[in-house]
Amino acid sequence: MAETKAKAKENKPKRPRRKNPQALRPIEYLFTQIYDVNSNTVLGYDAELVINDKKLGVLTYDRVSSVANRSNLAVRLGKWQIEEVCELIKRQNSYGKHIHRIFITLSAKFLSKPDFYDQFLKIVNKYEIPHKRFGIQINEAELVAGNATLYENIVKLREGGAKVIISDFGAESTSLKQLSTMTVDYVKLNTSFTADVAENKRTESITEGIVDLCGKLGVLVIADGIDTKEQLNIMKRMRCFLIEGKYFSTPERENAAII
């Protein structure tokens, strides 16, 4: 009997664990919840790419993106991000946790590659992760400067079930033009709107106008940078229910962020 129990224990699948999960990794994600206050659920997790440098400390991707976009690093980082999300979802599934969606920012340089979608498919198919687990964010400034291939790849992602988000929405003068020429699922407001929405009536009016217009176009708005109850109440009054910010969640590593 004891021998049978020992063999069963040996054959039991082991829960995958990283060696020393508390140790800093050269490249990793910090996760922030995107919370739906209408349904009181977590829509997904915004994954912020960070680089841990021994000399320079913690670098967010936006600080190195201009350098990455001038080299092949943007493509290499993009592939790493997709693969990392697939591994994370597999890992969390093994813990019995279901992640609705992970939102990652990919560079326009990577998204503009003719073989981008083939590379995306190769990675997600290897891990058997469906498109619907991905939210692909692209910075508005990069989207404005994008080419036809980038737009074609966005269409392919959405047709496969991934969600597409324009981040930093409102930072560029051509923001509304983008919504008239291509279809996306979400826009994420530039934090300059949300930071000032409780103190500046003009900002509040502009923000409400954006939310109303997006609603008419069938595009949902994510309010980034919501840190206070007053900001939250104003956004809820505008019927903007997707919230990201310190009020609900601060950026944390996987073992602390994923609920």
ZAKE-349356 format. One record per residue: residue in three letters; x, y, z of N, C-alpha, C in turn. Coordinates in steps of 0.05 Angstrom, whole numbers, padded with zeros to 5 digits, always signed. Layout:
<atoms>
ALAXYZXYZXYZ
...
</atoms>
This chain:
<atoms>
MET+00017-00024+00000+00000+00000+00000+00017+00025+00000
ALA+00038+00025+00018+00056+00048+00019+00070+00052-00007
GLU+00078+00030-00020+00092+00032-00046+00073+00044-00067
THR+00047+00037-00067+00028+00047-00086+00024+00077-00082
LYS+00023+00086-00057+00020+00115-00051+00044+00130-00060
ALA+00068+00118-00056+00093+00132-00064+00094+00136-00094
LYS+00085+00115-00109+00085+00117-00139+00065+00138-00148
ALA+00042+00138-00135+00021+00158-00142+00031+00186-00138
LYS+00047+00190-00116+00058+00216-00110+00078+00224-00131
GLU+00094+00205-00140+00114+00210-00160+00101+00218-00186
ASN+00078+00206-00193+00065+00211-00219+00047+00235-00219
LYS+00043+00247-00195+00025+00270-00193+00039+00294-00207
PRO+00024+00308-00225+00037+00331-00238+00046+00352-00218
LYS+00069+00363-00222+00080+00383-00204+00071+00410-00213
ARG+00064+00427-00194+00057+00455-00199+00082+00470-00208
PRO+00082+00481-00232+00106+00495-00241+00113+00519-00224
ARG+00138+00521-00216+00148+00543-00200+00173+00554-00212
ARG+00177+00580-00209+00202+00592-00217+00222+00590-00195
LYS+00247+00587-00202+00268+00588-00182+00270+00616-00171
ASN+00268+00617-00144+00270+00643-00130+00251+00664-00143
PRO+00225+00661-00140+00206+00679-00153+00209+00708-00144
GLN+00221+00713-00121+00224+00740-00111+00248+00755-00124
ALA+00265+00740-00137+00289+00753-00149+00281+00770-00173
LEU+00295+00793-00176+00289+00810-00199+00298+00796-00225
ARG+00282+00798-00245+00289+00788-00271+00298+00811-00289
PRO+00316+00806-00308+00326+00828-00325+00303+00843-00339
ILE+00283+00827-00349+00259+00839-00361+00235+00825-00349
GLU+00216+00840-00341+00192+00828-00329+00168+00847-00332
TYR+00145+00837-00324+00120+00853-00324+00113+00861-00296
LEU+00101+00885-00294+00086+00893-00271+00057+00896-00279
PHE+00039+00886-00263+00011+00884-00270-00007+00903-00255
THR-00025+00916-00269-00045+00933-00257-00073+00924-00266
GLN-00091+00922-00247-00118+00914-00254-00132+00936-00271
ILE-00148+00927-00290-00167+00945-00304-00194+00935-00293
TYR-00207+00953-00278-00231+00944-00263-00256+00955-00275
ASP-00276+00938-00278-00302+00946-00288-00320+00952-00264
VAL-00325+00977-00259-00341+00985-00235-00370+00980-00239
ASN-00379+00975-00264-00407+00970-00270-00415+00942-00261
SER-00396+00923-00267-00402+00895-00260-00386+00885-00236
ASN-00369+00903-00225-00351+00896-00203-00334+00871-00209
THR-00322+00872-00232-00304+00850-00240-00278+00862-00251
VAL-00257+00845-00252-00232+00853-00264-00234+00847-00294
LEU-00233+00867-00310-00234+00863-00339-00209+00849-00349
GLY-00186+00856-00337-00161+00843-00345-00138+00857-00330
TYR-00114+00851-00339-00090+00863-00326-00073+00877-00347
ASP-00067+00902-00341-00049+00917-00358-00020+00910-00350
ALA-00006+00898-00369+00022+00888-00364+00042+00909-00373
GLU+00056+00922-00354+00076+00942-00361+00103+00929-00361
LEU+00116+00931-00384+00143+00919-00387+00163+00937-00372
VAL+00179+00924-00355+00201+00939-00342+00227+00924-00345
ILE+00248+00940-00346+00275+00929-00349+00290+00935-00323
ASN+00301+00915-00310+00316+00919-00285+00346+00920-00292
ASP+00357+00944-00290+00385+00948-00297+00401+00952-00270
LYS+00423+00938-00267+00438+00939-00243+00448+00967-00237
LYS+00454+00983-00258+00465+01010-00254+00443+01031-00254
LEU+00424+01028-00273+00404+01049-00277+00379+01044-00261
GLY+00376+01021-00250+00352+01015-00235+00329+01004-00252
VAL+00305+01010-00245+00281+01001-00260+00274+01020-00282
LEU+00274+01010-00307+00267+01026-00330+00241+01016-00342
THR+00222+01034-00346+00197+01026-00359+00202+01027-00389
TYR+00186+01013-00404+00191+01010-00433+00189+01036-00448
ASP+00172+01055-00438+00170+01080-00452+00196+01096-00451
ARG+00213+01090-00432+00239+01104-00430+00260+01094-00449
VAL+00256+01069-00459+00275+01057-00478+00263+01052-00505
SER+00237+01058-00508+00223+01051-00533+00235+01065-00558
SER+00244+01090-00555+00255+01104-00578+00280+01090-00588
VAL+00296+01080-00569+00321+01066-00576+00313+01039-00588
ALA+00294+01025-00576+00285+00999-00586+00274+01001-00614
ASN+00260+01022-00620+00248+01025-00646+00268+01032-00668
ARG+00292+01040-00660+00313+01045-00680+00330+01021-00685
SER+00323+00999-00672+00339+00974-00675+00319+00951-00677
ASN+00330+00927-00677+00313+00903-00678+00302+00896-00651
LEU+00310+00911-00630+00302+00905-00603+00272+00906-00600
ALA+00258+00924-00614+00229+00926-00611+00216+00900-00619
VAL+00226+00887-00641+00214+00862-00650+00220+00839-00630
ARG+00245+00838-00620+00252+00818-00601+00236+00820-00575
LEU+00233+00845-00566+00217+00849-00542+00188+00842-00546
GLY+00178+00848-00570+00150+00841-00577+00145+00811-00575
LYS+00163+00796-00587+00160+00767-00586+00162+00757-00557
TRP+00180+00768-00542+00183+00760-00514+00157+00766-00499
GLN+00145+00789-00504+00120+00796-00490+00098+00776-00495
ILE+00094+00769-00521+00073+00750-00528+00078+00723-00514
GLU+00103+00714-00515+00109+00688-00503+00106+00689-00473
GLU+00114+00711-00461+00112+00714-00432+00083+00713-00423
VAL+00065+00726-00438+00036+00725-00432+00026+00696-00433
CYS+00034+00682-00454+00025+00654-00458+00034+00637-00434
GLU+00059+00641-00426+00070+00625-00404+00055+00632-00378
LEU+00050+00658-00374+00036+00667-00350+00008+00655-00348
ILE-00007+00655-00371-00034+00644-00371-00033+00614-00365
LYS-00015+00600-00377-00012+00571-00372-00006+00567-00342
ARG+00012+00583-00332+00021+00580-00304-00003+00585-00285
GLN-00018+00606-00290-00041+00613-00273-00063+00592-00276
ASN-00067+00581-00300-00086+00560-00303-00079+00536-00286
SER-00054+00530-00284-00045+00507-00268-00050+00512-00238
TYR-00053+00538-00230-00059+00544-00202-00090+00545-00198
GLY-00105+00540-00219-00134+00542-00217-00145+00569-00220
LYS-00130+00588-00231-00139+00615-00235-00144+00620-00265
HIS-00166+00633-00270-00174+00640-00298-00169+00670-00303
ILE-00151+00676-00321-00146+00704-00328-00162+00711-00353
HIS-00179+00731-00350-00196+00739-00372-00180+00750-00396
ARG-00162+00769-00390-00146+00781-00411-00121+00795-00400
ILE-00099+00794-00415-00075+00810-00408-00071+00830-00430
PHE-00068+00855-00422-00064+00877-00441-00034+00884-00443
ILE-00023+00882-00466+00006+00888-00470+00009+00910-00492
THR+00030+00926-00489+00036+00946-00509+00057+00936-00528
LEU+00050+00936-00554+00069+00928-00575+00076+00952-00591
SER+00100+00953-00601+00109+00976-00616+00098+00975-00644
ALA+00095+00999-00656+00086+01001-00684+00106+00987-00702
LYS+00131+00988-00695+00152+00975-00713+00146+00945-00715
PHE+00140+00932-00693+00134+00904-00693+00108+00898-00707
LEU+00087+00914-00700+00061+00910-00712+00060+00916-00742
SER+00080+00931-00752+00081+00938-00780+00096+00917-00797
LYS+00107+00897-00784+00122+00876-00799+00102+00859-00815
PRO+00108+00854-00841+00090+00837-00857+00085+00810-00845
ASP+00105+00799-00830+00102+00773-00819+00094+00774-00789
PHE+00085+00797-00779+00078+00799-00751+00056+00779-00744
TYR+00035+00778-00759+00012+00761-00751+00020+00731-00752
ASP+00037+00724-00771+00047+00696-00772+00063+00689-00747
GLN+00080+00708-00738+00096+00704-00714+00078+00702-00690
PHE+00058+00720-00688+00039+00719-00666+00025+00692-00665
LEU+00015+00682-00688+00001+00656-00689+00020+00634-00681
LYS+00044+00635-00689+00063+00613-00683+00067+00610-00653
ILE+00069+00633-00639+00073+00632-00610+00048+00623-00595
VAL+00025+00636-00601+00000+00629-00587-00009+00600-00592
ASN-00004+00591-00617-00012+00563-00623+00006+00543-00609
LYS+00031+00550-00605+00050+00532-00590+00040+00528-00562
TYR+00029+00549-00550+00019+00547-00522-00011+00541-00520
GLU-00024+00541-00544-00053+00536-00545-00068+00557-00529
ILE-00060+00582-00532-00074+00604-00519-00091+00619-00540
PRO-00117+00622-00535-00134+00636-00555-00129+00666-00556
HIS-00135+00677-00579-00132+00706-00583-00146+00722-00561
LYS-00169+00713-00552-00186+00729-00534-00173+00734-00507
ARG-00151+00721-00502-00136+00726-00477-00118+00751-00479
PHE-00116+00762-00504-00098+00784-00509-00113+00811-00513
GLY-00102+00832-00501-00109+00859-00508-00084+00872-00519
ILE-00084+00881-00544-00060+00892-00556-00063+00923-00556
GLN-00045+00936-00541-00046+00965-00539-00025+00976-00558
ILE-00032+00998-00571-00013+01013-00587-00016+01042-00580
ASN+00006+01055-00575+00007+01083-00569-00004+01100-00591
GLU-00021+01119-00584-00034+01135-00604-00014+01149-00624
ALA+00007+01160-00613+00027+01174-00630+00039+01155-00650
GLU+00044+01130-00643+00054+01110-00661+00033+01101-00681
LEU+00008+01100-00672-00013+01092-00690-00017+01113-00712
VAL-00015+01138-00705-00019+01160-00724+00002+01158-00746
ALA+00026+01150-00739+00048+01148-00758+00049+01120-00772
GLY+00029+01103-00766+00030+01076-00777+00025+01074-00806
ASN+00030+01050-00817+00027+01045-00846+00004+01025-00850
ALA-00001+01019-00875-00024+01002-00882-00021+00974-00871
THR+00004+00964-00869+00009+00937-00858+00001+00936-00829
LEU+00008+00956-00814+00000+00957-00786-00030+00955-00783
TYR-00045+00970-00799-00074+00970-00798-00085+00942-00806
GLU-00073+00930-00825-00081+00903-00834-00077+00883-00811
ASN-00055+00885-00797-00049+00867-00775-00068+00871-00752
ILE-00077+00896-00747-00096+00901-00727-00123+00888-00733
VAL-00130+00889-00759-00155+00876-00767-00153+00846-00762
LYS-00131+00834-00769-00127+00805-00765-00129+00797-00736
LEU-00117+00814-00719-00118+00808-00690-00147+00809-00680
ARG-00162+00829-00688-00190+00832-00679-00207+00809-00690
GLU-00202+00802-00715-00218+00780-00727-00213+00754-00713
GLY-00189+00751-00702-00182+00727-00687-00193+00726-00659
GLY-00202+00750-00649-00214+00751-00622-00199+00768-00602
ALA-00175+00778-00610-00160+00796-00592-00174+00824-00592
LYS-00170+00838-00570-00180+00865-00567-00157+00885-00573
VAL-00164+00907-00586-00144+00927-00593-00151+00954-00579
ILE-00130+00966-00567-00134+00990-00552-00115+01012-00562
ILE-00126+01036-00565-00109+01059-00570-00102+01071-00543
SER-00077+01071-00535-00069+01082-00509-00060+01111-00512
ASP-00060+01125-00490-00053+01154-00490-00072+01170-00508
PHE-00097+01161-00509-00116+01174-00527-00121+01203-00519
GLY-00120+01221-00538-00124+01249-00533-00098+01265-00533
ALA-00075+01251-00534-00050+01265-00534-00043+01277-00561
GLU-00055+01265-00582-00049+01275-00609-00074+01290-00620
SER-00069+01309-00638-00090+01325-00649-00108+01309-00669
THR-00098+01286-00678-00113+01270-00697-00128+01247-00684
SER-00132+01248-00658-00145+01226-00643-00171+01218-00655
LEU-00189+01237-00658-00216+01231-00668-00216+01221-00696
LYS-00197+01231-00713-00195+01222-00740-00189+01192-00741
GLN-00172+01182-00722-00165+01154-00722-00190+01137-00717
LEU-00208+01146-00700-00233+01131-00695-00251+01130-00719
SER-00249+01150-00737-00266+01150-00760-00255+01133-00783
THR-00230+01126-00781-00217+01111-00804-00211+01082-00797
MET-00211+01075-00771-00205+01047-00764-00221+01039-00739
THR-00226+01013-00737-00242+01004-00715-00224+00992-00693
VAL-00228+01001-00668-00215+00989-00645-00236+00983-00624
ASP-00228+00969-00603-00246+00961-00582-00247+00980-00559
TYR-00224+00991-00552-00222+01009-00530-00204+01033-00537
VAL-00208+01055-00523-00188+01076-00522-00182+01081-00492
LYS-00157+01085-00487-00148+01091-00459-00141+01121-00458
LEU-00156+01135-00442-00152+01164-00440-00124+01171-00430
ASN-00112+01191-00443-00087+01202-00433-00091+01212-00405
THR-00072+01207-00387-00075+01214-00359-00077+01244-00354
SER-00070+01260-00374-00073+01289-00371-00102+01297-00367
PHE-00120+01281-00379-00149+01286-00375-00158+01278-00347
THR-00152+01253-00339-00162+01243-00314-00149+01256-00290
ALA-00124+01265-00293-00110+01277-00270-00124+01304-00263
ASP-00136+01317-00282-00146+01344-00279-00177+01344-00278
VAL-00189+01321-00281-00218+01320-00286-00234+01330-00262
ALA-00223+01327-00238-00238+01335-00214-00233+01365-00207
GLU-00214+01378-00219-00207+01405-00212-00214+01425-00234
ASN-00216+01416-00259-00219+01434-00281-00245+01427-00297
LYS-00264+01445-00296-00290+01440-00309-00287+01437-00339
ARG-00268+01452-00351-00264+01450-00380-00254+01422-00387
THR-00235+01412-00371-00225+01385-00375-00247+01365-00372
GLU-00263+01369-00352-00286+01351-00347-00305+01350-00371
SER-00310+01373-00382-00329+01375-00405-00317+01361-00430
ILE-00291+01366-00434-00278+01353-00457-00277+01323-00454
THR-00271+01314-00430-00270+01285-00424-00298+01272-00428
GLU-00318+01286-00419-00345+01275-00422-00353+01274-00451
GLY-00344+01294-00467-00350+01294-00496-00336+01270-00509
ILE-00312+01264-00501-00297+01241-00513-00312+01215-00506
VAL-00320+01212-00481-00334+01188-00472-00360+01185-00488
ASP-00375+01207-00491-00400+01205-00506-00396+01197-00535
LEU-00376+01210-00548-00371+01204-00576-00362+01175-00579
CYS-00345+01166-00562-00336+01138-00564-00359+01119-00561
GLY-00377+01126-00542-00401+01109-00538-00418+01107-00563
LYS-00421+01129-00577-00436+01129-00602-00423+01112-00624
LEU-00396+01110-00623-00381+01095-00643-00377+01066-00634
GLY-00388+01059-00611-00385+01031-00601-00358+01024-00590
VAL-00343+01045-00581-00316+01041-00570-00317+01047-00540
LEU-00307+01029-00524-00307+01032-00495-00283+01049-00486
VAL-00286+01065-00466-00265+01082-00456-00254+01070-00430
ILE-00227+01068-00428-00214+01061-00403-00202+01087-00391
ALA-00210+01093-00367-00199+01117-00353-00175+01109-00338
ASP-00152+01117-00348-00126+01111-00334-00120+01134-00315
GLY-00105+01127-00293-00097+01148-00275-00118+01156-00254
ILE-00137+01139-00249-00157+01145-00229-00147+01137-00201
ASP-00141+01158-00185-00128+01153-00160-00146+01160-00136
THR-00168+01175-00140-00184+01184-00118-00214+01177-00122
LYS-00228+01178-00100-00257+01172-00101-00271+01193-00118
GLU-00263+01218-00115-00275+01240-00131-00272+01236-00161
GLN-00248+01228-00170-00244+01222-00198-00262+01199-00207
LEU-00263+01179-00190-00279+01155-00197-00308+01163-00200
ASN-00319+01178-00182-00347+01186-00183-00354+01202-00208
ILE-00335+01219-00216-00339+01235-00240-00340+01217-00265
MET-00322+01198-00266-00321+01180-00289-00346+01163-00290
LYS-00355+01154-00267-00380+01138-00266-00404+01154-00275
ARG-00404+01180-00267-00426+01197-00276-00427+01200-00306
MET-00403+01199-00319-00401+01201-00348-00407+01174-00361
ARG-00412+01154-00344-00417+01126-00354-00392+01115-00366
CYS-00369+01122-00355-00343+01109-00362-00337+01091-00339
PHE-00340+01065-00343-00339+01045-00321-00313+01029-00320
LEU-00295+01032-00340-00270+01017-00340-00248+01034-00328
ILE-00238+01026-00306-00220+01043-00290-00193+01029-00285
GLU-00172+01045-00289-00145+01037-00282-00132+01059-00266
GLY-00119+01051-00244-00106+01072-00228-00103+01062-00199
LYS-00090+01079-00183-00083+01072-00156-00108+01068-00138
TYR-00131+01079-00146-00155+01075-00129-00161+01045-00126
PHE-00157+01030-00147-00162+01001-00145-00137+00984-00144
SER-00116+00993-00158-00093+00975-00161-00068+00991-00168
THR-00046+00983-00156-00020+00994-00163-00004+00973-00178
PRO+00016+00980-00195+00031+00960-00209+00046+00942-00190
GLU+00042+00916-00194+00055+00896-00177+00065+00872-00194
ARG+00082+00857-00182+00092+00833-00196+00070+00811-00195
GLU+00074+00791-00212+00053+00771-00217+00042+00759-00191
ASN+00060+00750-00173+00051+00735-00150+00034+00752-00131
ALA+00037+00779-00133+00021+00797-00116-00004+00808-00130
ALA-00002+00810-00157-00023+00825-00172-00046+00807-00180
ILE-00040+00782-00189-00061+00765-00201-00078+00754-00179
ILE-00104+00759-00180-00123+00750-00160-00140+00727-00170
</atoms>
